[in-house]
């Protein structure tokens, strides 16, 4: 489950998160949550994000994990 910490277009999101959200035309955290629900590994989600943004957002799996803020 994703813990939302505010509007992704607000100052609480990083510039890269805001870019990803704009390019995806939806909240990047929703994108990540959907991929996790499909059973995708963090590394593959990072690659999915890269592909979905035509290579404009290239982040590590650790970054994706931190954006998701998944409860243990």
Phi, psi and omega in degrees: 000141181268133175264112183274135183245029178124178180294130181295345178266001179271182181292349182282341179268149177286161176302324180291322176297316180297319178299313180301316179299317179295315181292323179282342185062030174193166182299126180301328180294326175294318177303312180297316181299318179298318180294320178295322179296333176280355179089014181289141176285155181307316181298321179288326177295320176300319178290322177299320179295317177302312181294317183292338180254017180053040176079006182278338176239109182236100183234163179281165177295331178294324176295315178301316178300318181292325176294324181288329181050051183287133176287140181291000000 
